[in-house]
């Protein structure tokens, strides 16, 4: 398949055939010598948007895990 680079305003455009393109997908572009490489951008997943995190009970963990409980200062710490 061959596509043609054309000028649109001050930009250069490669038209991607509809059989290949996914509308709305973002790509990073790299000039690799004689090749132009388009790589889909992998969006970062928000780990706190999952059902497990929404249902997480932090107060329960504080009560059950001695490592998370508050402790009294031992030295000359200043706690406000």
C-alpha positions in Angstrom: 0.0 0.0 0.0 1.3 3.4 -0.9 0.3 6.8 0.5 1.5 10.2 -0.5 2.9 13.0 1.7 1.1 16.3 1.0 1.3 19.8 2.3 -1.7 21.1 4.3 -1.1 24.7 5.4 2.3 24.7 7.2 2.1 21.0 8.0 2.8 17.8 6.0 0.2 15.1 6.1 0.1 11.4 5.4 -3.4 10.2 4.8 -3.9 6.8 6.5 -6.3 4.5 4.8 -9.5 3.7 6.8 -8.6 -0.1 6.8 -5.5 0.8 8.9 -6.5 3.7 11.0 -8.2 3.8 14.4 -10.0 7.1 14.9 -8.8 8.9 18.0 -5.7 6.9 18.6 -2.6 8.9 19.5 0.8 8.0 18.0 4.4 8.9 18.7 6.3 9.7 15.5 10.0 8.8 15.0 12.2 9.5 12.0 14.3 6.4 11.7 16.6 7.1 8.8 14.6 6.4 5.6 11.5 5.4 7.7 8.8 7.3 9.5 7.6 5.1 12.4 4.2 5.7 14.0 3.8 3.9 17.3 0.5 3.9 19.3 0.8 5.7 22.6 0.1 3.4 25.5 -2.1 5.4 27.9 -1.2 5.1 31.6 -3.7 3.2 33.6 -4.9 4.8 36.8 -4.5 2.0 39.4 -6.7 3.9 41.8 -9.7 3.9 39.5 -10.2 0.1 39.9 -13.0 -1.5 41.8 -10.5 -2.9 44.3 -9.2 0.6 45.3 -12.7 2.1 45.4 -13.8 -0.6 47.9 -10.5 -0.5 49.9 -11.0 0.2 53.6 -8.0 2.0 54.9 -9.4 2.5 58.4 -9.9 -1.3 58.7 -6.2 -1.9 57.7 -5.0 0.6 60.3 -6.9 -1.3 63.0 -5.7 -4.7 61.9 -2.0 -4.0 60.9 0.3 -3.0 63.8 2.8 -1.4 61.4 0.1 1.2 60.4 -0.9 2.2 63.9 0.3 5.5 65.2 3.1 5.3 67.8 4.3 7.7 70.5 7.4 9.7 69.7 10.6 8.1 71.1 13.1 10.9 70.7 12.9 14.6 70.1 10.5 14.4 67.1 8.2 17.4 66.7 4.7 16.3 65.8 2.1 18.9 65.1 
